[in-house]
Amino acid sequence: MIQRELYLKQIRPFIDKPFVKVLTGIRRCGKSSILMMVRDELEQNGVVPENIVYINFENLDFADLDTAEKLHKHLKAHMTGEGRYYVLLDEIQEVKHWEKAVNSLLSSANADLYITGSNSRLLSSELATYIAGRYVEIKISTLSFREYLLFKEVRTGEKPANIREEIRSYIRLGGFPAVHIGDYDEDVAYRIVNDIYSSAILRDTIQRHKIRNIELLERVVKFVFDNIGNTFSAKNVADYFKSQQRKVDLNTVYNYLSALESAYIICKIPRYDIKGREILQTNEKYYIGDQSLAYAVMGYKDRMISGILENIVMLELERRGYRVCVGKLYTKEVDFIAEQKNDKVYIQVSYTPTVSQETIDREFAPLLAVKDHYPKYVVTMDDFWRDNVEGVRHKHLAEFLLMDEY
């Protein structure tokens, strides 16, 4: 099993602390494997296997543990010995009122708890107030480019020699770990991703939100996937359907977008007025949980590349703990403003297969208009151009993704 240190480093400070460690993220992004890595690390640090309780609620062996009461009784029956117990509960949203069982263990047992879930509503329900203030959430994403390279090195036994060739494979295949455990061609990879998407749509969206009009939901998904990196609102979606001679209630669109967000299939990024220093309430940008989802659902389309590159950069910024917004400065747009503690970075993303003065002016102008001292980058796929412009740095996408810090 390949260690995902990015997340283990976030978990370690909270081991044996009185907080529930909550791992969230889209299905098949690697939450279960990270839970196994935690289990292995606990054993390496001297915890006896008998004091580690692991339950995967998608395993039929545990199908009867479907309520808080049954789960609590099961766990208490296994926690009868001496010492501290480590309880790892995978895909806990399958248990009705799970918060009650977790709250009881927090209150009365010598237990250190770790849970995973594939729906962001896991911690936003009314019942989640049972553990309010007593949990830490760690969001898990699909593989970063750095992790993708590590997976390939372990699989082939050779360190990838040309990262600029590898980035093109990463762009097309995405970061779901299941795609990279074997040497699959694109057709097989997209079938794997399509199965993941179907599971997330069915279990974390349709069933959880009791959506009846599945065909309309699929159309909303395709609209979002076809508009990655474009600003739009729920009203734009409704107006699009209206232009197709199909009347759709605006609240339905809002509900469907919200349901897709909660399953981590899509992600809404707000717009920020740089001059006015305020979050704007209209025309956000939507991105997706992994770029391969778009190709698996829509087929590979070259015209999507600009939005896909933005998507990859946005996910990398979120992995590193940045709060991400889309920047607006008068009539200009900055693709991303990323903030973390007292740090800030501005990023413009462009494909630019050929360099021209027009391209340079278009991509650098928004960043040059921002008059502060924070780092600014233009990120492209250009293989030759290395010039920086007035302090704004140009980076190839592969190099940008592998930088230790921005």
PLY file of the C-alpha trace (Angstrom):
ply
format ascii 1.0
element vertex 406
property float x
property float y
property float z
element edge 405
property int vertex1
property int vertex2
end_header
0.00 0.00 0.00
1.41 3.39 -1.05
1.61 5.85 1.82
-0.27 9.11 1.33
1.79 11.28 3.63
-0.12 14.45 2.78
-3.07 13.14 4.80
-1.24 11.06 7.41
0.62 14.22 8.46
-2.74 15.89 9.07
-4.06 12.95 11.11
-1.03 12.22 13.35
-1.29 15.31 15.60
-4.82 14.20 16.59
-4.08 10.55 17.43
-5.09 9.89 21.07
-6.65 13.36 21.28
-10.32 13.73 22.32
-11.51 14.51 18.80
-13.29 12.33 16.25
-11.12 12.22 13.13
-13.53 12.58 10.19
-12.21 11.73 6.71
-14.49 13.00 3.94
-14.29 12.95 0.13
-15.75 11.55 -3.06
-16.18 7.80 -3.31
-13.04 5.79 -4.17
-10.67 8.70 -3.54
-8.74 6.57 -1.04
-10.39 7.17 2.35
-10.53 3.47 3.22
-6.88 2.96 2.32
-5.86 5.90 4.49
-7.86 4.37 7.34
-5.86 1.16 6.81
-2.63 3.18 6.88
-3.70 4.63 10.24
-4.40 1.10 11.52
-0.97 -0.12 10.35
0.76 2.86 11.95
-1.04 2.26 15.25
0.16 -1.36 15.27
3.72 -0.27 14.43
3.54 2.08 17.42
2.66 -0.77 19.78
-1.14 -0.95 19.78
-2.22 -4.60 19.91
-4.56 -5.67 17.05
-7.23 -6.71 19.58
-7.60 -3.05 20.59
-8.27 -1.88 17.04
-11.87 -2.23 15.85
-12.44 -1.71 12.10
-15.86 -1.81 10.44
-16.63 -1.12 6.78
-20.36 -0.48 6.52
-20.38 -1.28 2.81
-19.36 -4.85 3.69
-22.40 -7.11 3.93
-20.91 -8.74 7.03
-21.94 -5.59 8.91
-25.24 -4.90 7.12
-27.23 -5.55 10.30
-25.44 -2.69 12.12
-27.75 -0.13 10.52
-28.78 1.89 13.59
-26.91 3.76 16.30
-28.18 1.38 18.96
-27.01 -1.77 17.15
-23.64 -0.21 16.37
-23.12 0.92 19.96
-24.00 -2.52 21.33
-21.63 -4.21 18.83
-18.73 -1.92 19.71
-19.21 -2.22 23.46
-19.20 -6.01 23.14
-15.74 -5.80 21.53
-14.31 -3.27 23.99
-14.21 -5.33 27.14
-10.46 -5.58 27.72
-7.92 -3.24 29.26
-6.34 -0.25 27.60
-7.38 2.22 24.98
-9.41 1.15 21.95
-9.08 2.58 18.46
-12.35 2.51 16.54
-12.24 2.91 12.73
-15.66 3.23 11.08
-15.67 3.32 7.26
-18.59 4.92 5.32
-20.50 5.57 8.51
-23.31 7.45 6.74
-24.87 4.02 6.12
-25.79 3.89 9.84
-28.97 5.71 10.84
-28.29 8.32 13.56
-24.63 7.27 13.76
-23.87 10.46 15.70
-25.59 9.08 18.79
-23.30 6.03 18.90
-20.18 8.13 18.34
-21.26 10.64 20.99
-21.83 7.85 23.51
-18.37 6.39 22.87
-16.81 9.84 23.23
-18.57 10.37 26.52
-18.18 7.02 28.24
-15.49 4.86 26.64
-11.73 4.96 26.45
-11.88 5.16 22.65
-10.07 7.03 19.92
-12.43 7.37 16.95
-11.81 7.63 13.19
-14.69 7.76 10.70
-15.06 8.22 6.94
-17.96 9.40 4.82
-18.70 10.15 1.17
-21.18 12.95 1.76
-20.50 16.42 3.14
-23.91 16.39 4.85
-22.28 13.94 7.25
-21.42 16.83 9.57
-24.10 19.36 8.67
-27.17 17.53 9.90
-29.01 18.52 13.03
-27.82 15.35 14.74
-24.19 16.28 14.08
-24.52 18.80 16.90
-23.95 15.78 19.15
-20.25 15.93 18.29
-19.99 19.66 17.51
-16.64 21.02 18.64
-15.30 17.51 19.18
-14.26 16.51 15.68
-11.65 17.48 13.13
-12.47 17.10 9.45
-9.79 16.03 6.98
-10.87 16.25 3.36
-9.38 13.55 1.13
-8.94 14.18 -2.60
-8.03 11.93 -5.49
-4.32 11.52 -6.26
-2.24 14.65 -6.72
0.25 14.72 -9.59
3.02 13.98 -7.09
1.09 10.95 -5.81
0.33 9.85 -9.37
4.07 9.78 -10.11
4.68 7.75 -6.94
1.99 5.24 -7.90
3.57 4.81 -11.33
7.05 4.42 -9.86
5.88 1.70 -7.46
3.90 -0.08 -10.21
6.65 -0.06 -12.84
9.71 -0.11 -10.60
11.12 2.89 -12.45
11.04 6.57 -11.64
9.12 8.46 -14.39
11.76 10.22 -16.47
9.80 12.97 -18.20
7.27 14.78 -16.02
6.03 16.82 -18.97
4.95 13.64 -20.71
3.48 12.26 -17.49
1.34 15.36 -16.90
-0.48 14.68 -20.17
-1.35 11.19 -18.96
-2.44 12.56 -15.58
-4.67 15.14 -17.28
-6.48 12.45 -19.26
-6.60 9.63 -16.67
-7.22 11.71 -13.53
-6.40 10.76 -9.97
-8.72 7.98 -8.79
-6.34 5.43 -7.20
-8.22 2.48 -8.74
-7.18 3.69 -12.21
-3.48 3.65 -11.32
-3.07 0.28 -9.64
-2.80 -1.31 -13.09
-1.50 -0.34 -16.51
-4.91 0.43 -18.01
-5.60 2.06 -21.36
-7.98 5.04 -21.53
-11.09 3.01 -22.41
-10.68 0.74 -19.38
-9.75 3.69 -17.13
-12.87 5.61 -18.13
-15.05 2.53 -17.50
-13.61 2.37 -13.98
-14.26 6.09 -13.45
-17.77 5.78 -14.89
-18.54 3.05 -12.37
-17.29 5.32 -9.56
-19.41 8.18 -10.89
-22.49 5.95 -11.15
-22.04 4.81 -7.55
-21.62 8.38 -6.29
-24.65 9.58 -8.27
-26.85 6.69 -7.14
-25.90 6.28 -3.49
-24.71 9.73 -2.43
-27.03 11.83 -4.56
-30.18 10.09 -5.84
-30.87 7.82 -2.85
-29.66 10.18 -0.13
-31.60 13.17 -1.47
-34.57 11.14 -2.75
-34.24 12.56 -6.26
-36.94 11.27 -8.58
-36.11 12.97 -11.89
-32.84 11.16 -12.61
-32.78 12.18 -16.27
-32.89 15.86 -15.32
-30.13 15.36 -12.74
-27.94 13.80 -15.43
-28.59 16.80 -17.68
-27.56 19.19 -14.90
-24.36 17.16 -14.40
-23.53 17.41 -18.11
-24.19 21.17 -18.11
-21.77 21.65 -15.21
-19.14 19.35 -16.74
-19.44 21.21 -20.04
-18.91 24.55 -18.28
-15.94 23.83 -16.03
-14.18 27.10 -15.31
-17.05 29.27 -16.59
-19.01 31.54 -14.28
-22.71 30.69 -14.09
-25.60 30.48 -11.65
-28.51 28.14 -11.09
-30.60 30.61 -13.12
-28.22 30.19 -16.08
-28.85 26.43 -15.89
-32.62 26.92 -15.77
-32.44 29.40 -18.67
-30.43 26.90 -20.70
-33.11 24.25 -20.24
-35.75 26.83 -21.15
-33.89 27.48 -24.42
-34.15 23.73 -25.03
-37.94 24.00 -24.72
-37.87 22.47 -21.26
-39.21 24.30 -18.23
-37.29 23.60 -15.03
-38.03 25.02 -11.59
-35.16 27.16 -10.28
-35.35 25.58 -6.81
-34.96 22.15 -8.39
-31.72 23.27 -10.04
-30.47 24.68 -6.71
-31.32 21.41 -4.96
-29.60 19.28 -7.62
-26.44 21.41 -7.56
-26.42 21.21 -3.76
-26.85 17.42 -3.84
-23.96 17.07 -6.31
-21.80 19.28 -4.10
-22.57 17.22 -1.02
-21.38 14.07 -2.84
-18.13 15.87 -3.81
-18.94 15.36 -7.51
-18.81 19.13 -8.03
-17.33 21.99 -6.04
-18.54 25.61 -5.99
-15.86 28.33 -5.84
-17.07 31.84 -4.91
-16.02 35.04 -6.66
-14.09 37.69 -4.72
-13.97 41.40 -5.52
-10.28 42.24 -5.08
-10.86 46.00 -4.91
-13.95 45.89 -2.71
-12.55 42.99 -0.64
-15.81 41.11 -0.46
-17.28 37.82 -1.60
-19.72 38.27 -4.49
-23.02 36.45 -4.27
-23.58 35.70 -7.97
-22.06 33.71 -10.83
-19.73 31.35 -9.02
-17.51 28.88 -10.82
-18.06 25.15 -10.55
-15.34 22.52 -10.73
-15.44 18.72 -10.39
-14.03 16.23 -7.88
-11.59 14.80 -10.45
-10.97 15.75 -14.06
-11.48 12.18 -15.25
-15.18 12.40 -14.35
-15.76 14.82 -17.22
-14.06 12.56 -19.76
-15.78 9.41 -18.48
-19.23 11.03 -18.70
-18.81 13.36 -21.71
-16.07 11.66 -23.71
-12.69 13.27 -24.34
-13.01 16.72 -25.91
-10.02 18.93 -26.64
-12.13 22.07 -26.24
-12.51 21.29 -22.53
-8.77 21.52 -21.86
-8.70 25.08 -20.43
-11.34 24.28 -17.84
-9.70 20.94 -17.04
-6.34 22.63 -16.36
-8.06 25.11 -14.04
-9.74 22.18 -12.30
-6.40 20.46 -11.67
-4.86 23.64 -10.21
-7.91 24.29 -8.01
-7.79 20.77 -6.57
-4.06 21.10 -5.86
-4.62 24.35 -3.99
-7.38 22.75 -1.89
-5.15 19.74 -1.13
-2.59 22.13 0.28
-5.15 23.70 2.59
-5.80 26.94 0.72
-9.16 28.70 0.71
-9.80 29.30 -2.97
-11.79 32.08 -4.67
-12.11 33.40 -8.19
-10.83 36.98 -8.34
-12.56 39.96 -9.96
-10.76 43.27 -10.47
-12.88 45.78 -12.39
-13.47 44.04 -15.75
-10.56 41.61 -15.36
-10.67 38.14 -13.84
-7.99 36.31 -11.89
-8.58 32.56 -12.09
-7.67 31.89 -8.44
-6.88 33.76 -5.26
-5.69 31.22 -2.71
-5.33 32.15 0.97
-3.83 30.21 3.87
-3.24 31.84 7.27
-1.33 35.02 6.38
-0.24 33.81 2.94
-1.89 34.57 -0.37
-1.12 33.58 -3.96
-2.67 34.69 -7.27
-2.82 32.24 -10.18
-3.82 32.51 -13.82
-4.19 29.24 -15.77
-3.96 28.96 -19.56
-3.31 26.20 -22.07
-1.39 28.43 -24.56
-0.21 25.83 -27.10
1.68 28.67 -28.84
3.05 31.86 -27.35
1.98 35.18 -28.78
2.08 38.73 -27.47
-1.71 38.70 -27.38
-1.70 35.59 -25.16
0.97 37.05 -22.89
-0.96 40.32 -22.51
-4.23 38.50 -21.82
-2.86 36.16 -19.15
-0.43 38.52 -17.39
-2.56 41.68 -17.44
-4.97 40.68 -14.63
-2.08 39.76 -12.31
-0.08 42.88 -13.15
-3.14 44.93 -12.23
-3.07 43.55 -8.67
-0.77 45.88 -6.74
0.42 43.90 -3.74
3.51 41.90 -2.80
2.03 38.37 -2.79
3.32 35.73 -5.27
1.69 35.65 -8.70
1.88 32.85 -11.27
0.79 32.19 -14.82
0.51 28.41 -15.23
0.48 26.93 -18.74
1.35 23.84 -20.78
3.98 25.68 -22.84
7.20 23.65 -23.18
9.58 26.43 -24.17
8.62 29.79 -22.77
10.34 30.53 -19.45
10.08 34.32 -19.22
8.70 36.07 -16.14
7.00 39.45 -16.58
7.47 42.21 -13.99
7.64 39.75 -11.10
4.80 37.53 -12.33
6.30 34.04 -12.69
5.53 31.66 -15.52
5.42 27.93 -14.67
4.68 24.80 -16.65
1.74 22.97 -15.05
3.84 19.91 -14.15
6.46 22.05 -12.41
3.82 24.10 -10.62
2.10 21.00 -9.22
5.44 19.66 -7.91
6.58 22.87 -6.20
7.09 22.45 -2.45
5.53 25.81 -1.71
4.07 28.76 -3.57
0 1
1 2
2 3
3 4
4 5
5 6
6 7
7 8
8 9
9 10
10 11
11 12
12 13
13 14
14 15
15 16
16 17
17 18
18 19
19 20
20 21
21 22
22 23
23 24
24 25
25 26
26 27
27 28
28 29
29 30
30 31
31 32
32 33
33 34
34 35
35 36
36 37
37 38
38 39
39 40
40 41
41 42
42 43
43 44
44 45
45 46
46 47
47 48
48 49
49 50
50 51
51 52
52 53
53 54
54 55
55 56
56 57
57 58
58 59
59 60
60 61
61 62
62 63
63 64
64 65
65 66
66 67
67 68
68 69
69 70
70 71
71 72
72 73
73 74
74 75
75 76
76 77
77 78
78 79
79 80
80 81
81 82
82 83
83 84
84 85
85 86
86 87
87 88
88 89
89 90
90 91
91 92
92 93
93 94
94 95
95 96
96 97
97 98
98 99
99 100
100 101
101 102
102 103
103 104
104 105
105 106
106 107
107 108
108 109
109 110
110 111
111 112
112 113
113 114
114 115
115 116
116 117
117 118
118 119
119 120
120 121
121 122
122 123
123 124
124 125
125 126
126 127
127 128
128 129
129 130
130 131
131 132
132 133
133 134
134 135
135 136
136 137
137 138
138 139
139 140
140 141
141 142
142 143
143 144
144 145
145 146
146 147
147 148
148 149
149 150
150 151
151 152
152 153
153 154
154 155
155 156
156 157
157 158
158 159
159 160
160 161
161 162
162 163
163 164
164 165
165 166
166 167
167 168
168 169
169 170
170 171
171 172
172 173
173 174
174 175
175 176
176 177
177 178
178 179
179 180
180 181
181 182
182 183
183 184
184 185
185 186
186 187
187 188
188 189
189 190
190 191
191 192
192 193
193 194
194 195
195 196
196 197
197 198
198 199
199 200
200 201
201 202
202 203
203 204
204 205
205 206
206 207
207 208
208 209
209 210
210 211
211 212
212 213
213 214
214 215
215 216
216 217
217 218
218 219
219 220
220 221
221 222
222 223
223 224
224 225
225 226
226 227
227 228
228 229
229 230
230 231
231 232
232 233
233 234
234 235
235 236
236 237
237 238
238 239
239 240
240 241
241 242
242 243
243 244
244 245
245 246
246 247
247 248
248 249
249 250
250 251
251 252
252 253
253 254
254 255
255 256
256 257
257 258
258 259
259 260
260 261
261 262
262 263
263 264
264 265
265 266
266 267
267 268
268 269
269 270
270 271
271 272
272 273
273 274
274 275
275 276
276 277
277 278
278 279
279 280
280 281
281 282
282 283
283 284
284 285
285 286
286 287
287 288
288 289
289 290
290 291
291 292
292 293
293 294
294 295
295 296
296 297
297 298
298 299
299 300
300 301
301 302
302 303
303 304
304 305
305 306
306 307
307 308
308 309
309 310
310 311
311 312
312 313
313 314
314 315
315 316
316 317
317 318
318 319
319 320
320 321
321 322
322 323
323 324
324 325
325 326
326 327
327 328
328 329
329 330
330 331
331 332
332 333
333 334
334 335
335 336
336 337
337 338
338 339
339 340
340 341
341 342
342 343
343 344
344 345
345 346
346 347
347 348
348 349
349 350
350 351
351 352
352 353
353 354
354 355
355 356
356 357
357 358
358 359
359 360
360 361
361 362
362 363
363 364
364 365
365 366
366 367
367 368
368 369
369 370
370 371
371 372
372 373
373 374
374 375
375 376
376 377
377 378
378 379
379 380
380 381
381 382
382 383
383 384
384 385
385 386
386 387
387 388
388 389
389 390
390 391
391 392
392 393
393 394
394 395
395 396
396 397
397 398
398 399
399 400
400 401
401 402
402 403
403 404
404 405
